[in-house]
């Protein structure tokens, strides 16, 4: 059976390494694109590869969370929603506040239309509600079409992820607890439209984001496969190398959002998990601590790096030194922001859970008081 217990193996550490690595790929990819002239078109773009890797990892981890946590009868859609809300919004809200500040300063000096057209309260609220990049049955209405707030371009993937979370969780808990069907059918209908779009279609006509829900589902499939197979660590390591080589050789720039690329990366993740299940890969506690720390601010780094880099780009700075400097600055700012926010998401989830429990108990007490009062009057 799959185990993510860090005391038993290095699988959770390897997943953290992949998460941190994916964030760094996106950060480095945009830095090179802005300041160092871009990449050789023969190879896959690291920022697009990082996005796909995020979706595969998300599919794997959310599936693991739902199945493992649901072994506790008290675990339901409400608990899942609280945990996901704390996880996502602990990074999103501080990131949006940073965007407000940085973009406001930029617009004071440079009237950039790409920022100014989306630097307003309605767009901010649409992004906060995860309604940007909506694709579904209401797409023909302009009121449903929102851009990412200001320069926060990476938010387009976050909105897709959020809709996938709620859609998949609604389907899962309806199957697990049929009594929830009347409540969760509307959730599935509302939040299932975006994932359904990203089975076959893309965000834009250029193919960006095409079939990303397939990548997410492949990540979920990786979880189920790991429950039924066991591969020798050396054989698994060999497949990891071969699958990564196949991805690099078969995927060209802007070809990252294709099924063949998704499959190659999913195989890479599958056998990396297999290799790490049976052996210790990282021997140094310091290295393990560093990996977990970098993974701890990876979400914030993903959300804010583009805004910081775009601001410097608009000021006219270029060159490899600037690219390296902006990568370092983005990491430092993200880490500083994440320590009291993203890295505290479990504490935030606990507080939200206590608040929800207290609110529900208060509502029950008031309802009981109303019933008792009505009976006395009768």
N, C-alpha and C positions, 0 to 999 in steps of 0.2 A: 504494500500500500504506500501511496505517496505520503511523505512526511516533510513538513517545512519547519520542523523543530530544529533550531540552530544548534542544539546540544547533540543532535544525532547525525547531522550532515551539513553540507555547505550549500544546499539548494536555495534556501532563503537568501543567503549572501550572494549567490550567483544571480538571482533575480534582482536584488538590489544593484548589483554591478551593471546588469543590463539596463535597468531603469536610469541609473546615473549616466551610463554611457550613451543612451539614447538622447538624453537632455543635452549632453555635451556635443553630440553629433549635430543636433539642431543649432546649437549656439555657434559652433565652429563653422558650420555650413553657411549661416547667414553672415558671419564676420568676413569670411572669404568672399562671399558674393558682394557685400557692400564695399569692402576696402581693398581687396587684393585681386580683383579682376575676374573672379569666378573660377569654375572648375573645367577640367577636360571633359568634354561631353561623352567620351567613351565610357566613363564610369558612372555608377549611380550617385546621385547627389546625397550627401550625408544628411542634410536637413529633412529631405523626404523619407529617407531610410529610417531616420529616427522616429518620425511620425508613425510609420507602419509598425515599427517595433513596439512603440507605445501601445498600439491597438492590440497587437498579439498578446503582449504581456497583460493588458487589461482583461482580455477575454479569459486568459488562464487564471488570473488571480480572483476576478469576480466570481467565476464559476466555482473555484475552490472555496471562496468565502461563503457563498450561498449554500453549497452542499454540506460543508463542515459545520457551519454555524447553525443550520437548520436541524441538526441532530438534537439541539436543545429545543423542546416544544414551545418555549416562550419566545423564541426568535421568529419575528414576522416581518412583514413589509415595512411597518412603522419603524422598527429598530434599524433595518437596512437603510431606510431613507434618512434617518438621523445620522447614521455613520457616514453615509455618502455625502450628506450635506456638510457635515463638519470637515470631511476630507477635502472636498472641492472648494468650499467657500472660505476655508481658513487660508487658502492661497489666493483665491480669486479676488476677494475684497481688497486686501492690501495691494495686490497687483493693479487693480483698477484705480486705486488712490494714487499710486505712483504714476500711472499713465496720465491722470488728470494734472498732476504737478509738472511732469516733464513735458507733456504736449502743450500745456499752458505757457511754459517758458519758451518753447520752440516757436509757438505761434506769435509770441511777442516780438520775435526777431525775424521770423521767416513765415510768410503767408503761404504755407504749403496746402494745396487744395485737397490732397489725399487725407490729411489730418482734419482740416477744418470742416469738411463736409460731414464728418461723423463725430465731431466733437460737440455733442449737445446732450441735453438731459434725456430725451426720448431714446436715443441710441444707447446711452449708458444704462437705462432701465431695461431695455431689450436684451442687452448683454448680461445684465445681472440676472434676468429671468431665463437665460439660456435660450433665447428665441432668435438669436442671430443665425444666419445660414440655414434658416428653416426651408425644408423641401418636403412638400406633402400635398394633400388634397386642396389646401387653401393657398397654394403658391401663386395662383393667378391674381390674388388680391395684394395690392401694393402694401397694405398695412401689415402684412406678414413678412415683408422683406426688409431685413435690417443688416447693415454692415457691422463689422467689428468696431468697437468704440475707439475713436482716435487712431493711434498707431498700433493698437493691440491686435495685430493681424493673427497671431497664433491662436486667438480665441475661437477661430472657426472649428478647430478640432474638438475643443472642450464642449461646445454645444452638442456636437454629434455624440460624444461619449456620454454626456448626461442623459440624452434621450435613450441611448442604448441601455444604460443602467436601469432606468425606470421601466422600460419596456420588458427587458429580460426578467427583472425581478417580479414584475406583475405576472408574467406568464408562469414563472417558477412557483410563486406562492399560490396562484390559483390551482395549479396541479397538486401542490403539497397540502393546501388547506382549502377544499372546495367551498367552505362557508364564506370565503373572502371573494368569491367570484362576482357577486353584485357590486362590490366596492371597487374591485380592481379591473373589471372590464373597461370602464371609462378611461382608466389610466393607460391600459394597454392600447386602446384606440388612439388616444391623444399622443402618446409618446412613441407609438409604433410606426408613425408615418416617416420620421426621419431615418430610422434604421432601415425601413423597407426601401426607401429611395437609394440608400447606399449599399444595397445588394448589387444593383446593376449600374447605377448612374453615379455621376460625379458632382462636385460642387460647381465647377465651371465647365464650359465647353472644351477647354484644353485638357480635360481629364484629371485635374487635380482632385484627389480624394476618391477616385472611382472605386466602388466596391469595398469601401473600408469596413463595412459591417461583415463582409466575408473574412477579412483579416481578423476581426474580433472573434468571429465564430471559429476560425481555425485555432486561435488561442484557447478557446473553450474545449475544442476537440483534443488539443494537446493534453489538457488535464485528464480527459477520459482515457486517452491512450496510456498515459503514465500509470493509470490504475491497473492496467492489464498486461503490461510487458515489463520485462527486466532485462537490460542489456549490460554486458560486461563493460566496466568503465573505459577500458582501452578501446574497445570497439565503438562505444558511444563517442569518445573523443575523436576518433577517426571520422565518424559521420559528421560531427560538428565542423571539422576542417573542410571536408568535402562539400557540405551544403553551403558553407560560407563562400567557398571558392566558386561554386556553381552560381550563387547569387551575383557575385562580383563580375563574373565572366558573361553572364546572360542578361544582365540588366544595364541598360544605358541611361544616361541622364534623361529625366522626365519619363522614364519607363518604370518607375518604382511602384506606381499604382496599377499593377497588373496582377492577375491571379497567379501566374508562374512565379513572380517575385514573392508574393505572399506565402506560397507553398514552401519555397526555399528557406525563407526566414522562419516559418513555423517549424520546419524540420530541424533547423539550427537550434531553436529554443527547446524543442522536444528532447534532443539528444544531449544538450547541455544539462538539462534537468536530470536525464538518466545518468550522465557521468557524475554529477554532483550528489546523487542520491546514495551512492555506494562508497564514496571516498572523500577524504578531506583534500580540498584543492588549495585553500588558503591556510597556511600554517601560522602566520604571524597575527597575533591579536591586534597589533597596531594597524596593520593593513586592513583587517576586518572592520575596525572602528572607523578608519578613513572612508572605506567604501560605504558604510552605513550612513556616515555623516553626509557624504556627497549625494547619496540617494535621498536623504532627508530634505534637501532643498532643491531637488531636481525639478519638481513641479513649478515652484516659484521661478526658478531659472528659465524654464520653458516659457512662462507667461511674460516675463519682464525684459528679457534680453533684446528682443526686437525693438522695443521702444527706446531703450538706451542707445542701441546702435544706429537706429534711424535718425535720432537727434544729432549724433555726431556726424553722420553721413550728410545731413542737410547743411551742416556748418562747413562742409567742403573738405574734410580731412580724408586722406587716402593713404594706402601703403600697408605693407605687411606688418610694420611695427604697430600701426594703429589697430590692425586686426587683432594682433596678440594682446595689446593693451585692453581692447574692448572685451575680449573673452575673459581676461582676468577681472576687469571691473565688474562685468555682469555676474561672475561667480561670487565675488565678494559681496556685492549688493544683495544678491539673491540669498546667500547664506545668512547675512545680517537680518534680512527681513523674515526669513523662514524660522529662525530660532524661536521667536516668541509667537509665531503664527502657525505655519504649516507643520512644524515639528511638534506642535501641541494639539494636533487634531484629535487625538484620542481623549485628551482631557476635555476638549471642547465638546466632543460627542457625549462624554459622561455628563457634563453639565446640561446639555440639551436634553438628554434622556431624563435626568432628574426633574428638569423644568416641565417636560411633557407629562411625566408621572404625576407631579404635583398639580398641574393644571387639570388633568383628567380626574384626579381624586376630588378636587374642588368642585368640578362640574357635576360629579356624581352626588356630592353632598348637597349642592344647591338643588339638584333635581329631586333628591329625596325630601328635602325640606319643603319644596313646592307641593309634592304629592301629599305629604303629611298635613300641610296646611289646608289643602283642598279637601282631604278626608274629614278634618275637624269641622270645617265649615258645612260639609254635607251632613 
